[in-house]
Amino acid sequence: MLKVPDHQVAGHHARDGKLGPLIDDSGRFYKPLQGDERGSKEVAFYTSFSSNARIPDHIRRFFPIFYGTQLLEASDGSGLHPHLVLQDVVSGCHNPCIIDVKIGSRTWYLQASEDYIQRSLKKDRETTTLSLGFRISGLQIYDSKESGFWRPEKKLVLGFTADDVRVVLRKFVSSNSPTDSDSELDCSFASAVYGGSTGILAQLLELKAWFEDQTIFHFFSCSILIMYDKEAILKGMSSGAEIKLIDFAHVVEGEGVIDHNFLGGLCSLIKMISEILTSPDENPNITCLQDYEKNHSYLENGTTE
């Protein structure tokens, strides 16, 4: 039985008669292929990546498992449509906290259409893509069984400043209610999520080491999902913190050149997370997010609206 994903924080949603991804109960994620060349490019990337012997196993774990393609009834009711069949990366977590981070100071590439380049340039300039080398595309933070998730609207997220991003990355690992702008962020989960030998920072550093060497691909407009299970931490269990790279419709061949665009954005994200671990009690200016409460969007009891 296919259904709409509960924990999709960015991208096209399969709601209100629109075409979007679906999931099943076996842990698979069905992403509809886009009608233009982006769909075929993403299939080509997954096919090439999954069969490339130069990709080490410890790096493959940062990418969703690729199961091929399949014709399925589209979510918009338009009939059969080809879908990528991928690993549902959050299927093992009941109420995951997730941040979607689009990496790179440039989300466009020279081979793209002029229209795409201009649209990407506009968004890059209006967000933190240029200033930080990455931008947050979407997020959800689990609050409680009673309140469910806090998921800010897309317009608010894309309007984040660099200071906002610093606040959100701290809020993501704090025990404070996501909409509580009066209390200082305690970052009480920072060590369990960001730190440690298997935490988010260690995983990002492992990915960085590969990007310092790999010249096979250049990843434009690709995202890193940062995920963990807050309920598990509260129960004294492992946070299950992990990263996954997603969205490969704009990957091009590296042609023997290091992907400095992605690497630079990755280093910027690493620096910001490292600062949280070294100074968890240092609170940035939270007044920049004083509109949290009036702009927030709650999803009740861990389910979508």
Summary of the structure (lengths in Angstrom):
residues: 305
radius of gyration: 18.7
end to end distance: 19.7
largest distance: 53.4
contacts: 931
relative contact order: 0.16
helix: 33%
strand: 22%
